[in-house]
């Protein structure tokens, strides 16, 4: 593993994804009693999740980045690297779909706000599930390539 892809930086990026998911879950768990306050909190947490996913993708894909490096040091894992790239596409779609749903909530008539909020929650849960599976696959991939345990991110 090259210096630019040291274990500490990989752990840091994994933790950033986890913190974004936790922040989103916390925002979603607030009661819908004050719908506008709830929407603002979810919108802020969603924006943070979008930023972390985009940052993660930018820092792992492309020439010289960790996925490219794994293909070089462990070509037998190419199929797993390709799965990570598919995960990235799915994650990007999911966070942008969530962002769209949150934005649509701003324009929902008051009598449809709860229904729209449930739609937002469902999209968020889907995205967080994708993120969790991706983090697990990433930990497995790094271990297989370098025999490095990324450890339990808190």
C-alpha positions in Angstrom: 0.0 0.0 0.0 1.5 3.3 -1.0 2.0 6.2 1.4 -0.9 8.1 -0.1 -3.2 5.2 0.5 -2.1 4.5 4.1 -4.3 2.7 6.5 -5.0 5.9 8.5 -6.3 7.8 5.5 -8.5 4.9 4.4 -9.9 4.6 7.9 -10.6 8.3 8.0 -12.5 8.2 4.7 -14.5 5.1 5.9 -15.3 7.0 9.2 -16.4 10.0 7.2 -19.0 7.9 5.3 -20.1 6.3 8.6 -20.5 9.7 10.3 -22.5 11.0 7.4 -24.9 8.0 7.6 -25.2 8.4 11.4 -25.9 12.1 11.0 -28.6 11.4 8.5 -30.2 8.7 10.7 -30.2 11.1 13.6 -31.9 13.8 11.5 -34.5 11.3 10.2 -35.2 10.1 13.7 -36.4 13.5 14.8 -40.2 13.7 15.1 -42.2 15.2 12.2 -44.1 17.5 14.6 -42.3 20.5 13.2 -42.1 19.5 9.6 -40.0 22.4 8.4 -37.4 22.0 11.2 -37.3 18.2 10.3 -36.9 19.0 6.6 -34.0 21.5 7.3 -32.2 18.9 9.5 -32.6 16.2 6.9 -31.6 18.5 4.1 -28.4 19.5 5.9 -27.6 15.8 6.7 -28.4 14.8 3.1 -26.1 17.5 1.8 -23.3 16.2 4.0 -23.9 12.6 2.8 -23.8 13.8 -0.8 -20.4 15.5 -0.2 -18.9 12.5 1.6 -20.0 10.1 -1.1 -18.6 12.3 -3.8 -15.4 12.8 -1.9 -15.1 9.1 -1.4 -15.6 8.3 -5.0 -13.1 11.0 -6.1 -10.5 9.7 -3.7 -10.8 6.1 -4.6 -11.3 6.0 -8.3 -9.1 6.9 -11.2 -5.4 6.4 -12.0 -3.2 6.3 -9.0 -6.0 6.0 -6.5 -6.6 3.0 -4.2 -8.8 0.9 -6.5 -6.4 1.4 -9.4 -3.5 0.4 -7.1 -5.4 -2.8 -5.9 -5.8 -3.8 -9.6 -2.0 -3.5 -10.0 -0.9 -5.3 -6.8 -3.7 -7.9 -6.8 -5.1 -8.4 -10.3 -7.0 -11.4 -9.1 -9.3 -8.9 -7.3 -10.3 -7.1 -10.4 -13.9 -8.4 -10.3 -14.2 -7.0 -6.7 -12.8 -3.6 -7.8 -15.4 -3.5 -10.5 -18.1 -4.2 -7.9 -16.8 -1.3 -5.9 -17.2 0.9 -9.0 -20.8 -0.3 -9.4 -21.4 0.4 -5.7 -20.1 4.0 -6.3 -22.6 4.5 -9.1 -25.4 3.1 -7.0 -24.4 5.3 -4.0 -24.2 8.4 -6.1 -27.7 7.7 -7.6 -29.1 7.0 -4.2 -27.8 10.1 -2.5 -29.0 12.3 -5.4 -32.4 10.7 -5.4 -32.6 11.4 -1.7 -31.6 15.0 -2.2 -34.3 15.3 -4.9 -36.9 13.8 -2.5 -35.8 16.2 0.2 -36.1 19.2 -2.2 -39.5 18.1 -3.3 -40.6 18.0 0.3 -40.1 21.7 0.4 -42.9 22.1 -2.2 -45.3 19.5 -0.9 -48.7 20.7 0.2 -49.1 20.6 4.0 -51.6 17.7 3.7 -49.0 15.6 1.8 -46.0 16.5 3.9 -46.1 13.3 6.1 -46.4 11.1 3.0 -43.4 12.9 1.4 -41.4 12.6 4.6 -42.0 8.8 4.6 -40.8 8.8 1.0 -37.6 10.6 2.1 -37.1 8.2 5.0 -37.4 5.2 2.7 -34.9 6.6 0.3 -32.5 7.4 3.1 -32.7 3.9 4.5 -32.0 2.5 1.1 -29.0 4.7 0.7 -27.7 3.9 4.1 -28.0 0.2 3.4 -26.0 0.7 0.2 -23.4 2.6 2.1 -23.1 -0.1 4.8 -22.7 -2.8 2.3 -20.1 -0.8 0.4 -18.1 -0.1 3.5 -18.1 -3.8 4.3 -17.0 -4.7 0.7 -14.3 -2.1 0.9 -12.9 -3.5 4.1 -12.9 -7.0 2.7 -11.2 -5.8 -0.5 -8.4 -4.0 1.3 -7.9 -7.0 3.5 -7.7 -9.3 0.5 -5.3 -7.0 -1.3 -3.0 -6.0 1.6 -3.9 -8.2 4.5 -4.7 -5.1 6.5 -7.7 -5.0 8.8 -9.3 -1.6 8.6 -10.8 -2.2 12.0 -14.1 -1.4 13.5 -14.8 2.3 12.7 -16.8 3.9 15.4 
